Amino acid sequence: MVPRVWSLMRFLIKGSVAGGAIYLVYDQDLLGPSDKSQAALQKAEEVVPPAVYQFSQYVCEQTGLKIPQLPAPPKFNFHIRDYWNSGVIKVMSALSVAPSKAREYSKEGWEYLKERTK
């Protein structure tokens, strides 16, 4: 009985985290123009570290544990927009040539096997 309840709780927690992530992406319009995505990233860089620090202080007070201070997050000196499109283009070009490359490699492999079995 307990393992079933535990697996149900895990499923519900994972589902709620995934649903929250999907809602956040939709609500912040992160799949839209890159300007909005970059603004959301900057907002997250400002909001997340203080929230993590506050949560760690709360955990320390409640449990009596001492959590070591985390290092500061790295600062990125480039715009995601400049690199996002090139990454998408490279991935799409690789996906577009994948069928022909697979056919080419399988043909080469078949020829190699024919030579080795003679």
mmCIF file of the C-alpha atoms, coordinates in Angstrom:
data_MODEL
# 
_entry.id   MODEL 
# 
loop_
_atom_site.group_PDB 
_atom_site.id 
_atom_site.type_symbol 
_atom_site.label_atom_id 
_atom_site.label_alt_id 
_atom_site.label_comp_id 
_atom_site.label_asym_id 
_atom_site.label_entity_id 
_atom_site.label_seq_id 
_atom_site.pdbx_PDB_ins_code 
_atom_site.Cartn_x 
_atom_site.Cartn_y 
_atom_site.Cartn_z 
_atom_site.occupancy 
_atom_site.B_iso_or_equiv 
_atom_site.pdbx_formal_charge 
_atom_site.auth_seq_id 
_atom_site.auth_comp_id 
_atom_site.auth_asym_id 
_atom_site.auth_atom_id 
_atom_site.pdbx_PDB_model_num 
ATOM 1   C CA . MET A 1 1   ? 0.000  0.000   0.000   1.00 0.00 ? 1   MET A CA 1 
ATOM 2   C CA . VAL A 1 2   ? 2.757  2.437   0.943   1.00 0.00 ? 2   VAL A CA 1 
ATOM 3   C CA . PRO A 1 3   ? 4.728  1.963   -2.302  1.00 0.00 ? 3   PRO A CA 1 
ATOM 4   C CA . ARG A 1 4   ? 1.583  2.721   -4.313  1.00 0.00 ? 4   ARG A CA 1 
ATOM 5   C CA . VAL A 1 5   ? 0.948  5.900   -2.362  1.00 0.00 ? 5   VAL A CA 1 
ATOM 6   C CA . TRP A 1 6   ? 4.587  6.917   -2.707  1.00 0.00 ? 6   TRP A CA 1 
ATOM 7   C CA . SER A 1 7   ? 4.586  6.311   -6.468  1.00 0.00 ? 7   SER A CA 1 
ATOM 8   C CA . LEU A 1 8   ? 1.315  8.250   -6.783  1.00 0.00 ? 8   LEU A CA 1 
ATOM 9   C CA . MET A 1 9   ? 2.794  11.155  -4.815  1.00 0.00 ? 9   MET A CA 1 
ATOM 10  C CA . ARG A 1 10  ? 5.911  11.149  -7.025  1.00 0.00 ? 10  ARG A CA 1 
ATOM 11  C CA . PHE A 1 11  ? 3.737  11.149  -10.133 1.00 0.00 ? 11  PHE A CA 1 
ATOM 12  C CA . LEU A 1 12  ? 1.625  14.036  -8.851  1.00 0.00 ? 12  LEU A CA 1 
ATOM 13  C CA . ILE A 1 13  ? 4.672  16.074  -7.853  1.00 0.00 ? 13  ILE A CA 1 
ATOM 14  C CA . LYS A 1 14  ? 6.364  15.516  -11.204 1.00 0.00 ? 14  LYS A CA 1 
ATOM 15  C CA . GLY A 1 15  ? 3.145  16.324  -13.039 1.00 0.00 ? 15  GLY A CA 1 
ATOM 16  C CA . SER A 1 16  ? 2.636  19.534  -11.104 1.00 0.00 ? 16  SER A CA 1 
ATOM 17  C CA . VAL A 1 17  ? 6.230  20.634  -11.724 1.00 0.00 ? 17  VAL A CA 1 
ATOM 18  C CA . ALA A 1 18  ? 5.880  19.895  -15.444 1.00 0.00 ? 18  ALA A CA 1 
ATOM 19  C CA . GLY A 1 19  ? 2.517  21.651  -15.588 1.00 0.00 ? 19  GLY A CA 1 
ATOM 20  C CA . GLY A 1 20  ? 3.938  24.652  -13.753 1.00 0.00 ? 20  GLY A CA 1 
ATOM 21  C CA . ALA A 1 21  ? 6.854  24.824  -16.164 1.00 0.00 ? 21  ALA A CA 1 
ATOM 22  C CA . ILE A 1 22  ? 4.519  24.698  -19.165 1.00 0.00 ? 22  ILE A CA 1 
ATOM 23  C CA . TYR A 1 23  ? 2.305  27.379  -17.640 1.00 0.00 ? 23  TYR A CA 1 
ATOM 24  C CA . LEU A 1 24  ? 5.325  29.575  -16.921 1.00 0.00 ? 24  LEU A CA 1 
ATOM 25  C CA . VAL A 1 25  ? 6.604  29.240  -20.491 1.00 0.00 ? 25  VAL A CA 1 
ATOM 26  C CA . TYR A 1 26  ? 3.160  30.094  -21.854 1.00 0.00 ? 26  TYR A CA 1 
ATOM 27  C CA . ASP A 1 27  ? 2.517  32.922  -19.387 1.00 0.00 ? 27  ASP A CA 1 
ATOM 28  C CA . GLN A 1 28  ? 5.892  34.605  -19.922 1.00 0.00 ? 28  GLN A CA 1 
ATOM 29  C CA . ASP A 1 29  ? 5.629  34.099  -23.719 1.00 0.00 ? 29  ASP A CA 1 
ATOM 30  C CA . LEU A 1 30  ? 9.071  32.473  -23.766 1.00 0.00 ? 30  LEU A CA 1 
ATOM 31  C CA . LEU A 1 31  ? 8.481  30.746  -27.086 1.00 0.00 ? 31  LEU A CA 1 
ATOM 32  C CA . GLY A 1 32  ? 7.725  34.060  -28.767 1.00 0.00 ? 32  GLY A CA 1 
ATOM 33  C CA . PRO A 1 33  ? 10.137 36.772  -29.811 1.00 0.00 ? 33  PRO A CA 1 
ATOM 34  C CA . SER A 1 34  ? 13.651 36.565  -28.412 1.00 0.00 ? 34  SER A CA 1 
ATOM 35  C CA . ASP A 1 35  ? 13.346 40.015  -26.825 1.00 0.00 ? 35  ASP A CA 1 
ATOM 36  C CA . LYS A 1 36  ? 10.756 38.708  -24.380 1.00 0.00 ? 36  LYS A CA 1 
ATOM 37  C CA . SER A 1 37  ? 12.834 35.596  -23.676 1.00 0.00 ? 37  SER A CA 1 
ATOM 38  C CA . GLN A 1 38  ? 15.903 37.676  -22.926 1.00 0.00 ? 38  GLN A CA 1 
ATOM 39  C CA . ALA A 1 39  ? 13.893 39.983  -20.658 1.00 0.00 ? 39  ALA A CA 1 
ATOM 40  C CA . ALA A 1 40  ? 12.551 36.955  -18.779 1.00 0.00 ? 40  ALA A CA 1 
ATOM 41  C CA . LEU A 1 41  ? 16.086 35.592  -18.372 1.00 0.00 ? 41  LEU A CA 1 
ATOM 42  C CA . GLN A 1 42  ? 17.295 38.898  -16.947 1.00 0.00 ? 42  GLN A CA 1 
ATOM 43  C CA . LYS A 1 43  ? 14.318 38.982  -14.596 1.00 0.00 ? 43  LYS A CA 1 
ATOM 44  C CA . ALA A 1 44  ? 15.126 35.439  -13.445 1.00 0.00 ? 44  ALA A CA 1 
ATOM 45  C CA . GLU A 1 45  ? 18.766 36.381  -12.858 1.00 0.00 ? 45  GLU A CA 1 
ATOM 46  C CA . GLU A 1 46  ? 17.581 39.149  -10.542 1.00 0.00 ? 46  GLU A CA 1 
ATOM 47  C CA . VAL A 1 47  ? 14.875 37.211  -8.692  1.00 0.00 ? 47  VAL A CA 1 
ATOM 48  C CA . VAL A 1 48  ? 16.167 33.646  -8.294  1.00 0.00 ? 48  VAL A CA 1 
ATOM 49  C CA . PRO A 1 49  ? 19.377 34.139  -6.235  1.00 0.00 ? 49  PRO A CA 1 
ATOM 50  C CA . PRO A 1 50  ? 17.665 36.113  -3.436  1.00 0.00 ? 50  PRO A CA 1 
ATOM 51  C CA . ALA A 1 51  ? 14.830 33.578  -3.362  1.00 0.00 ? 51  ALA A CA 1 
ATOM 52  C CA . VAL A 1 52  ? 17.269 30.664  -3.087  1.00 0.00 ? 52  VAL A CA 1 
ATOM 53  C CA . TYR A 1 53  ? 19.146 32.461  -0.308  1.00 0.00 ? 53  TYR A CA 1 
ATOM 54  C CA . GLN A 1 54  ? 15.923 33.184  1.574   1.00 0.00 ? 54  GLN A CA 1 
ATOM 55  C CA . PHE A 1 55  ? 14.788 29.557  1.225   1.00 0.00 ? 55  PHE A CA 1 
ATOM 56  C CA . SER A 1 56  ? 18.162 28.264  2.423   1.00 0.00 ? 56  SER A CA 1 
ATOM 57  C CA . GLN A 1 57  ? 17.966 30.560  5.466   1.00 0.00 ? 57  GLN A CA 1 
ATOM 58  C CA . TYR A 1 58  ? 14.477 29.223  6.211   1.00 0.00 ? 58  TYR A CA 1 
ATOM 59  C CA . VAL A 1 59  ? 15.715 25.626  5.963   1.00 0.00 ? 59  VAL A CA 1 
ATOM 60  C CA . CYS A 1 60  ? 18.629 26.450  8.258   1.00 0.00 ? 60  CYS A CA 1 
ATOM 61  C CA . GLU A 1 61  ? 16.318 27.953  10.866  1.00 0.00 ? 61  GLU A CA 1 
ATOM 62  C CA . GLN A 1 62  ? 13.882 25.040  10.740  1.00 0.00 ? 62  GLN A CA 1 
ATOM 63  C CA . THR A 1 63  ? 16.413 22.210  10.743  1.00 0.00 ? 63  THR A CA 1 
ATOM 64  C CA . GLY A 1 64  ? 19.368 23.715  12.555  1.00 0.00 ? 64  GLY A CA 1 
ATOM 65  C CA . LEU A 1 65  ? 21.674 22.776  9.692   1.00 0.00 ? 65  LEU A CA 1 
ATOM 66  C CA . LYS A 1 66  ? 24.256 25.120  8.283   1.00 0.00 ? 66  LYS A CA 1 
ATOM 67  C CA . ILE A 1 67  ? 24.264 25.307  4.521   1.00 0.00 ? 67  ILE A CA 1 
ATOM 68  C CA . PRO A 1 68  ? 27.462 26.696  3.020   1.00 0.00 ? 68  PRO A CA 1 
ATOM 69  C CA . GLN A 1 69  ? 27.222 29.888  1.000   1.00 0.00 ? 69  GLN A CA 1 
ATOM 70  C CA . LEU A 1 70  ? 26.870 29.181  -2.709  1.00 0.00 ? 70  LEU A CA 1 
ATOM 71  C CA . PRO A 1 71  ? 29.120 31.000  -5.152  1.00 0.00 ? 71  PRO A CA 1 
ATOM 72  C CA . ALA A 1 72  ? 27.630 33.809  -7.185  1.00 0.00 ? 72  ALA A CA 1 
ATOM 73  C CA . PRO A 1 73  ? 26.088 32.732  -10.487 1.00 0.00 ? 73  PRO A CA 1 
ATOM 74  C CA . PRO A 1 74  ? 28.234 33.457  -13.533 1.00 0.00 ? 74  PRO A CA 1 
ATOM 75  C CA . LYS A 1 75  ? 27.524 36.566  -15.547 1.00 0.00 ? 75  LYS A CA 1 
ATOM 76  C CA . PHE A 1 76  ? 27.008 36.072  -19.253 1.00 0.00 ? 76  PHE A CA 1 
ATOM 77  C CA . ASN A 1 77  ? 28.282 38.876  -21.441 1.00 0.00 ? 77  ASN A CA 1 
ATOM 78  C CA . PHE A 1 78  ? 26.507 37.852  -24.614 1.00 0.00 ? 78  PHE A CA 1 
ATOM 79  C CA . HIS A 1 79  ? 23.003 38.110  -25.944 1.00 0.00 ? 79  HIS A CA 1 
ATOM 80  C CA . ILE A 1 80  ? 21.146 34.862  -26.317 1.00 0.00 ? 80  ILE A CA 1 
ATOM 81  C CA . ARG A 1 81  ? 19.433 36.165  -29.424 1.00 0.00 ? 81  ARG A CA 1 
ATOM 82  C CA . ASP A 1 82  ? 22.752 36.229  -31.300 1.00 0.00 ? 82  ASP A CA 1 
ATOM 83  C CA . TYR A 1 83  ? 23.418 32.552  -30.642 1.00 0.00 ? 83  TYR A CA 1 
ATOM 84  C CA . TRP A 1 84  ? 19.912 31.118  -30.461 1.00 0.00 ? 84  TRP A CA 1 
ATOM 85  C CA . ASN A 1 85  ? 19.156 31.420  -34.164 1.00 0.00 ? 85  ASN A CA 1 
ATOM 86  C CA . SER A 1 86  ? 22.480 29.904  -35.189 1.00 0.00 ? 86  SER A CA 1 
ATOM 87  C CA . GLY A 1 87  ? 21.874 26.962  -32.847 1.00 0.00 ? 87  GLY A CA 1 
ATOM 88  C CA . VAL A 1 88  ? 18.395 26.389  -34.231 1.00 0.00 ? 88  VAL A CA 1 
ATOM 89  C CA . ILE A 1 89  ? 19.711 26.595  -37.799 1.00 0.00 ? 89  ILE A CA 1 
ATOM 90  C CA . LYS A 1 90  ? 22.452 24.039  -37.085 1.00 0.00 ? 90  LYS A CA 1 
ATOM 91  C CA . VAL A 1 91  ? 20.059 21.616  -35.421 1.00 0.00 ? 91  VAL A CA 1 
ATOM 92  C CA . MET A 1 92  ? 17.508 21.905  -38.222 1.00 0.00 ? 92  MET A CA 1 
ATOM 93  C CA . SER A 1 93  ? 20.159 21.450  -40.904 1.00 0.00 ? 93  SER A CA 1 
ATOM 94  C CA . ALA A 1 94  ? 21.448 18.343  -39.128 1.00 0.00 ? 94  ALA A CA 1 
ATOM 95  C CA . LEU A 1 95  ? 17.911 16.959  -38.907 1.00 0.00 ? 95  LEU A CA 1 
ATOM 96  C CA . SER A 1 96  ? 17.264 17.703  -42.570 1.00 0.00 ? 96  SER A CA 1 
ATOM 97  C CA . VAL A 1 97  ? 20.325 15.751  -43.781 1.00 0.00 ? 97  VAL A CA 1 
ATOM 98  C CA . ALA A 1 98  ? 19.901 12.904  -41.276 1.00 0.00 ? 98  ALA A CA 1 
ATOM 99  C CA . PRO A 1 99  ? 17.863 10.617  -43.584 1.00 0.00 ? 99  PRO A CA 1 
ATOM 100 C CA . SER A 1 100 ? 20.283 10.941  -46.508 1.00 0.00 ? 100 SER A CA 1 
ATOM 101 C CA . LYS A 1 101 ? 23.304 10.483  -44.217 1.00 0.00 ? 101 LYS A CA 1 
ATOM 102 C CA . ALA A 1 102 ? 21.703 7.406   -42.641 1.00 0.00 ? 102 ALA A CA 1 
ATOM 103 C CA . ARG A 1 103 ? 21.084 5.942   -46.092 1.00 0.00 ? 103 ARG A CA 1 
ATOM 104 C CA . GLU A 1 104 ? 24.654 6.764   -47.144 1.00 0.00 ? 104 GLU A CA 1 
ATOM 105 C CA . TYR A 1 105 ? 26.184 5.226   -44.021 1.00 0.00 ? 105 TYR A CA 1 
ATOM 106 C CA . SER A 1 106 ? 24.024 2.113   -44.225 1.00 0.00 ? 106 SER A CA 1 
ATOM 107 C CA . LYS A 1 107 ? 25.006 1.671   -47.882 1.00 0.00 ? 107 LYS A CA 1 
ATOM 108 C CA . GLU A 1 108 ? 28.696 2.005   -46.946 1.00 0.00 ? 108 GLU A CA 1 
ATOM 109 C CA . GLY A 1 109 ? 28.222 -0.475  -44.114 1.00 0.00 ? 109 GLY A CA 1 
ATOM 110 C CA . TRP A 1 110 ? 26.463 -2.940  -46.392 1.00 0.00 ? 110 TRP A CA 1 
ATOM 111 C CA . GLU A 1 111 ? 29.287 -2.677  -48.951 1.00 0.00 ? 111 GLU A CA 1 
ATOM 112 C CA . TYR A 1 112 ? 31.850 -3.199  -46.206 1.00 0.00 ? 112 TYR A CA 1 
ATOM 113 C CA . LEU A 1 113 ? 30.048 -6.317  -44.991 1.00 0.00 ? 113 LEU A CA 1 
ATOM 114 C CA . LYS A 1 114 ? 29.851 -7.664  -48.549 1.00 0.00 ? 114 LYS A CA 1 
ATOM 115 C CA . GLU A 1 115 ? 33.601 -7.204  -48.953 1.00 0.00 ? 115 GLU A CA 1 
ATOM 116 C CA . ARG A 1 116 ? 34.393 -8.874  -45.623 1.00 0.00 ? 116 ARG A CA 1 
ATOM 117 C CA . THR A 1 117 ? 32.214 -11.920 -46.275 1.00 0.00 ? 117 THR A CA 1 
ATOM 118 C CA . LYS A 1 118 ? 33.781 -12.741 -49.676 1.00 0.00 ? 118 LYS A CA 1 
# 
